[in-house]
Amino acid sequence: MMLAEATAHFPVPCEALDESERAPASRVIPVTRGRVGSAEDVERFGRRFDIVTIEVEKVSVDGMRRLAAAGVTVRPQPDVVETIQDKGDQKAWLVEAGFRTSGFRTYDDAASLRSAVASGERALPFVQKVRREGYDGRGVHVVRRDTDLDALLDGPCVAEDMVAIARELSVVVARGADGEVKTYDPVEMVFREGANILDVLLCPARVSPAMSALAQSLARRVAEAIGIVGVLAVEMFVDGDDTLWVNELAPRPHNSGHHTIEACATSQYEQHLRAITGSPLGSTELKTTAVLVNVLGSQGHEGTPRYIGVDEAEAIEGVFVHLYGKQKTWGMRKMGHVTVLDDELDRALEKAHRVRDIIRVEAERST
């Protein structure tokens, strides 16, 4: 939906493919019903267009390749998406490309990982991640003690060494078809405890100018190494020694760049469209301090969403509420976000915490 909204700046028609004709994007552009994971649906849909892009990784790479072979411009490129959409392949690429990332091993399923722990091959603590379709708090399990092994996630997975994290950062970087690269200011991410989902984002991150420059340089090098055309989010760890580690990549507009809609000269969505259409990249200037807070579904509520407190939140100066129009809510599902602008970071953070307490997403029936 937010990518579709950005097409208003471009004099070209735009359509979306989604399993539901009532998908959030349908509020802005026409939506064709189909499965993004189906090669046939992707090919059938995409052959009608000059350029095809994605807003989520769980798309059929085979379908993307069929479109590219038929002469459709596909950005980001299928090879880039294929490398990133599997966390095992993504980690292997980071190591091969020479980027510092946590140590890891891949496993076929929870049973094989449990056996590796029992044999002493895999020591605790570690972070288990499913290899595919894990995001927004899904597909991640932190294992600190033996009892955590009871809740291992099944299916092919990655077990990563745990890094002593001082801060978690993200840099959104854009690379054009001509190789032009621009980075946004690093953001600091604070995650909801126990849910592994972004809770609050601060921009600029509370790091030194030197660390900010290092993070932007690292994101630029990753984008250039993988050769993406489009927007790439590079999530990072800063450890206690002020060393940067690459955590994960996302080949698309990302939650860590939502604040750019109000806070930057060019939003990440317009920047992505500029990159994939061959237009010059826009300015990434940060116009003002911003804090973002995700709007999450209330625990114990599942069904048609009912939003509480939105008017009260919007009455606060500098508050911009974005609701995604999803047809169903459940506990901890991302239903929207709120960006708070203020000249002072502490004041923006205080407002964001107030907004988080004010807005609730409930359902017509609770569980």
C-alpha positions as CSV (number, residue, x, y, z in Angstrom):
1,M,0.0,0.0,0.0
2,M,2.7,2.5,0.9
3,L,4.7,1.6,-2.2
4,A,1.5,2.1,-4.2
5,E,1.0,5.5,-2.6
6,A,4.4,6.6,-3.8
7,T,3.5,5.9,-7.4
8,A,1.4,9.1,-7.3
9,H,4.7,10.9,-8.0
10,F,5.3,8.8,-11.1
11,P,3.2,9.2,-14.3
12,V,2.9,5.4,-14.9
13,P,0.1,2.9,-14.1
14,C,0.7,0.5,-11.3
15,E,-1.0,-2.7,-10.2
16,A,-0.4,-5.3,-7.5
17,L,-0.7,-9.1,-7.2
18,D,-2.1,-10.4,-3.9
19,E,-4.1,-13.4,-2.7
20,S,-6.9,-11.1,-1.7
21,E,-8.6,-8.5,-3.9
22,R,-9.2,-6.6,-0.7
23,A,-5.5,-6.4,0.1
24,P,-4.4,-3.0,1.6
25,A,-2.9,-1.9,-1.7
26,S,-6.4,-2.1,-3.2
27,R,-7.2,1.2,-1.4
28,V,-4.8,2.8,-3.8
29,I,-4.3,0.7,-7.0
30,P,-6.0,-2.2,-8.8
31,V,-5.2,-5.6,-7.3
32,T,-5.1,-8.9,-9.3
33,R,-5.8,-12.0,-7.3
34,G,-3.0,-14.5,-7.3
35,R,-0.3,-16.1,-5.2
36,V,3.1,-14.4,-5.2
37,G,4.6,-17.8,-4.4
38,S,3.2,-19.4,-7.6
39,A,5.5,-19.2,-10.6
40,E,2.5,-19.4,-12.9
41,D,0.6,-16.6,-11.1
42,V,3.7,-14.3,-11.0
43,E,4.4,-14.9,-14.7
44,R,0.8,-14.5,-15.8
45,F,0.5,-11.2,-13.9
46,G,3.9,-9.8,-14.7
47,R,3.8,-10.3,-18.5
48,R,1.5,-7.3,-18.8
49,F,4.0,-4.9,-17.5
50,D,7.3,-3.3,-18.4
51,I,8.8,-3.4,-14.8
52,V,8.0,-5.8,-12.0
53,T,9.2,-5.4,-8.4
54,I,8.5,-7.0,-5.0
55,E,7.5,-5.8,-1.5
56,V,8.1,-9.1,0.3
57,E,10.8,-11.8,-0.2
58,K,8.4,-14.8,-0.3
59,V,7.9,-14.5,-4.0
60,S,8.5,-17.2,-6.7
61,V,12.0,-16.7,-8.0
62,D,11.2,-19.1,-10.8
63,G,8.3,-16.8,-11.8
64,M,10.6,-13.8,-11.7
65,R,13.1,-15.5,-13.9
66,R,10.4,-16.4,-16.4
67,L,9.5,-12.8,-16.6
68,A,13.1,-11.7,-17.1
69,A,13.5,-14.2,-19.9
70,A,10.4,-12.8,-21.5
71,G,12.0,-9.3,-21.6
72,V,10.3,-7.8,-18.5
73,T,12.5,-5.7,-16.3
74,V,12.6,-7.4,-12.9
75,R,14.1,-5.4,-10.0
76,P,15.4,-6.4,-7.6
77,Q,17.0,-9.1,-9.7
78,P,15.9,-12.8,-9.2
79,D,19.3,-13.9,-8.2
80,V,19.5,-11.3,-5.5
81,V,16.1,-12.2,-4.1
82,E,17.0,-15.9,-4.2
83,T,20.1,-15.3,-2.2
84,I,18.4,-13.3,0.5
85,Q,15.1,-15.1,0.9
86,D,16.8,-18.2,2.3
87,K,18.6,-17.2,5.5
88,G,21.1,-20.1,5.1
89,D,22.1,-18.9,1.7
90,Q,22.1,-15.3,2.9
91,K,24.5,-16.1,5.7
92,A,26.7,-18.1,3.4
93,W,26.8,-15.2,0.9
94,L,27.8,-12.7,3.7
95,V,30.7,-14.9,4.7
96,E,31.8,-15.5,1.2
97,A,31.6,-11.8,0.4
98,G,33.8,-11.0,3.4
99,F,31.3,-9.4,5.7
100,R,31.4,-9.9,9.5
101,T,28.4,-11.9,10.6
102,S,27.7,-14.3,13.5
103,G,28.9,-17.9,13.2
104,F,26.2,-20.3,12.1
105,R,25.3,-23.8,10.9
106,T,22.3,-25.0,9.0
107,Y,20.1,-27.9,10.1
108,D,17.4,-29.9,8.3
109,D,14.9,-29.7,11.2
110,A,14.4,-29.2,14.9
111,A,15.3,-32.9,15.6
112,S,18.7,-32.6,13.9
113,L,19.4,-29.3,15.8
114,R,18.4,-30.9,19.1
115,S,20.8,-33.8,18.3
116,A,23.6,-31.4,17.6
117,V,23.1,-29.8,21.0
118,A,23.0,-33.2,22.7
119,S,26.3,-34.3,21.0
120,G,28.0,-31.1,21.9
121,E,28.4,-29.9,18.3
122,R,26.1,-27.0,18.9
123,A,26.7,-25.0,22.1
124,L,24.2,-22.8,23.9
125,P,23.2,-20.0,23.7
126,F,22.2,-19.5,20.1
127,V,19.5,-18.0,17.9
128,Q,17.4,-20.4,15.7
129,K,15.9,-18.9,12.5
130,V,13.8,-20.7,10.0
131,R,15.5,-20.5,6.6
132,R,12.5,-19.1,4.7
133,E,9.6,-16.8,5.3
134,G,10.6,-15.7,8.8
135,Y,10.0,-12.0,9.5
136,D,7.9,-9.7,11.7
137,G,8.6,-11.8,14.8
138,R,7.9,-15.1,13.1
139,G,10.5,-17.8,12.6
140,V,13.0,-16.7,15.3
141,H,13.6,-18.6,18.6
142,V,16.2,-17.6,21.1
143,V,17.8,-20.6,23.0
144,R,19.6,-19.7,26.2
145,R,19.0,-22.8,28.3
146,D,18.1,-26.4,27.9
147,T,14.4,-25.8,28.5
148,D,14.3,-23.5,25.4
149,L,15.0,-26.6,23.3
150,D,11.5,-27.8,23.9
151,A,10.1,-25.0,21.7
152,L,12.5,-25.3,18.7
153,L,10.9,-24.4,15.4
154,D,10.6,-27.2,13.0
155,G,11.8,-27.3,9.4
156,P,15.1,-26.2,7.7
157,C,16.8,-23.7,9.9
158,V,19.9,-21.8,10.8
159,A,21.5,-21.7,14.3
160,E,23.5,-18.6,14.9
161,D,26.0,-17.8,17.6
162,M,24.7,-15.2,19.9
163,V,26.4,-11.8,19.7
164,A,26.8,-9.6,22.8
165,I,24.7,-6.8,21.4
166,A,25.1,-3.2,22.6
167,R,22.8,-1.7,19.9
168,E,20.8,-2.9,16.9
169,L,21.0,-0.7,13.9
170,S,19.6,-0.6,10.4
171,V,20.7,1.3,7.3
172,V,18.4,1.6,4.3
173,V,20.5,1.9,1.1
174,A,19.3,2.4,-2.4
175,R,21.2,1.4,-5.6
176,G,20.2,2.5,-9.0
177,A,20.5,0.7,-12.3
178,D,23.5,2.9,-13.2
179,G,25.3,2.0,-9.9
180,E,24.4,5.2,-8.1
181,V,24.2,4.5,-4.3
182,K,22.6,6.5,-1.5
183,T,22.2,5.7,2.1
184,Y,19.8,6.9,4.8
185,D,20.9,7.8,8.3
186,P,21.3,4.7,10.5
187,V,18.3,4.0,12.8
188,E,18.4,2.4,16.2
189,M,16.0,-0.5,16.7
190,V,14.5,-1.6,20.0
191,F,12.6,-4.9,19.9
192,R,9.6,-6.0,21.8
193,E,10.9,-8.4,24.5
194,G,9.9,-12.0,23.9
195,A,8.3,-11.3,20.5
196,N,11.4,-10.6,18.3
197,I,9.4,-7.8,16.5
198,L,10.4,-4.1,16.1
199,D,8.8,-2.1,18.9
200,V,10.4,1.4,18.6
201,L,12.8,2.9,16.1
202,L,14.9,6.0,16.7
203,C,16.4,8.2,14.0
204,P,19.1,9.3,14.1
205,A,20.5,6.3,16.0
206,R,22.2,7.1,19.4
207,V,25.7,6.4,18.1
208,S,28.8,8.6,17.4
209,P,29.2,10.3,14.0
210,A,32.1,7.9,13.3
211,M,29.9,4.9,14.0
212,S,27.1,6.4,11.8
213,A,29.6,6.8,8.9
214,L,30.9,3.2,9.4
215,A,27.3,1.8,9.3
216,Q,26.5,3.7,6.1
217,S,29.7,2.6,4.5
218,L,29.0,-1.0,5.4
219,A,25.5,-0.8,3.9
220,R,26.9,0.7,0.8
221,R,29.5,-2.1,0.4
222,V,26.8,-4.8,0.9
223,A,24.6,-3.2,-1.7
224,E,27.4,-2.9,-4.2
225,A,28.7,-6.4,-3.5
226,I,25.3,-8.1,-4.0
227,G,24.5,-5.8,-7.0
228,I,20.9,-5.0,-6.1
229,V,18.8,-2.5,-8.1
230,G,16.3,-1.1,-5.6
231,V,16.2,-0.5,-1.9
232,L,18.0,-2.8,0.6
233,A,17.7,-2.8,4.4
234,V,21.0,-3.9,6.1
235,E,20.3,-4.8,9.7
236,M,23.4,-4.7,12.0
237,F,24.6,-5.3,15.5
238,V,27.0,-3.1,17.4
239,D,28.9,-5.1,20.1
240,G,30.5,-3.9,23.3
241,D,33.8,-3.2,21.4
242,D,32.0,-0.9,18.9
243,T,32.4,-3.5,16.2
244,L,29.7,-3.8,13.5
245,W,28.2,-7.1,12.5
246,V,25.8,-7.7,9.6
247,N,22.7,-9.5,10.9
248,E,20.1,-9.7,8.1
249,L,19.3,-8.2,4.7
250,A,15.9,-7.4,3.2
251,P,15.7,-6.6,-0.6
252,R,12.8,-4.2,-0.4
253,P,11.4,-1.2,1.5
254,H,11.6,-2.2,5.2
255,N,10.0,-1.5,8.6
256,S,13.2,0.3,9.6
257,G,12.6,2.8,6.8
258,H,9.0,3.7,7.3
259,H,9.9,6.9,9.1
260,T,11.3,8.3,5.8
261,I,7.8,9.1,4.6
262,E,7.6,12.1,6.9
263,A,11.2,12.5,8.1
264,C,13.3,12.5,4.9
265,A,13.4,14.5,1.7
266,T,12.7,11.3,-0.3
267,S,10.8,8.3,1.2
268,Q,12.3,4.8,0.9
269,Y,9.2,4.0,-1.3
270,E,9.8,6.8,-3.8
271,Q,13.5,5.9,-3.7
272,H,12.8,2.3,-4.6
273,L,10.6,3.4,-7.5
274,R,13.3,5.8,-8.6
275,A,15.9,3.0,-8.5
276,I,13.9,0.4,-10.4
277,T,12.7,2.8,-13.1
278,G,16.2,4.2,-13.8
279,S,15.4,7.7,-12.4
280,P,18.1,9.6,-10.5
281,L,18.0,8.8,-6.8
282,G,16.5,11.4,-4.5
283,S,18.0,13.2,-1.5
284,T,18.2,11.1,1.7
285,E,18.5,14.2,3.9
286,L,17.0,13.7,7.4
287,K,14.7,16.7,7.9
288,T,14.0,16.2,11.6
289,T,14.4,13.7,14.4
290,A,11.9,10.8,14.2
291,V,10.7,8.0,16.4
292,L,8.6,5.2,15.0
293,V,6.4,2.8,17.0
294,N,4.7,-0.2,15.5
295,V,0.9,-0.7,16.0
296,L,0.5,-4.3,17.0
297,G,-2.6,-6.5,17.4
298,S,-3.5,-7.0,21.1
299,Q,-2.8,-10.3,22.6
300,G,-5.9,-12.5,23.0
301,H,-7.7,-10.7,20.1
302,E,-8.3,-12.3,16.7
303,G,-10.7,-11.3,14.0
304,T,-11.9,-8.1,12.3
305,P,-9.8,-5.2,13.7
306,R,-11.2,-2.4,15.9
307,Y,-8.9,0.6,16.4
308,I,-9.0,2.4,19.7
309,G,-7.3,5.7,20.6
310,V,-6.3,6.8,17.1
311,D,-8.0,10.2,17.3
312,E,-6.4,10.8,20.7
313,A,-3.0,9.9,19.3
314,E,-3.4,12.1,16.2
315,A,-4.1,15.1,18.4
316,I,-0.6,15.1,19.7
317,E,1.7,17.4,17.8
318,G,4.1,15.7,15.3
319,V,2.2,12.4,15.3
320,F,1.5,10.6,12.0
321,V,-0.6,7.5,12.2
322,H,-0.4,4.9,9.3
323,L,-2.9,2.0,9.5
324,Y,-2.4,-0.7,6.9
325,G,-6.0,-1.7,6.3
326,K,-5.5,-5.4,7.0
327,Q,-8.7,-7.3,7.2
328,K,-7.8,-9.5,10.2
329,T,-5.9,-8.9,13.4
330,W,-4.2,-11.3,15.9
331,G,-1.8,-11.0,18.8
332,M,1.3,-9.1,17.8
333,R,0.4,-8.8,14.2
334,K,1.8,-5.6,12.6
335,M,-1.3,-3.5,11.8
336,G,0.3,-0.1,11.3
337,H,2.9,2.3,12.5
338,V,3.1,5.7,14.0
339,T,5.9,8.2,13.2
340,V,6.6,11.0,15.7
341,L,8.5,14.1,14.6
342,D,10.2,16.5,17.0
343,D,13.3,18.6,17.2
344,E,14.4,16.7,20.3
345,L,14.9,12.9,20.3
346,D,14.0,12.4,23.9
347,R,10.8,14.4,23.5
348,A,9.9,12.4,20.4
349,L,10.6,9.2,22.2
350,E,8.3,10.3,25.1
351,K,5.5,11.0,22.7
352,A,6.0,7.7,21.0
353,H,5.7,5.8,24.3
354,R,2.5,7.7,25.0
355,V,1.1,6.8,21.5
356,R,2.0,3.1,22.1
357,D,-0.1,3.2,25.3
358,I,-3.0,5.0,23.7
359,I,-3.6,3.1,20.5
360,R,-4.9,-0.5,20.7
361,V,-6.0,-2.9,18.1
362,E,-8.7,-5.3,19.3
363,A,-11.2,-7.5,17.6
364,E,-14.9,-8.2,17.5
365,R,-14.2,-11.3,19.4
366,S,-11.4,-12.1,21.9
367,T,-9.7,-15.5,22.4
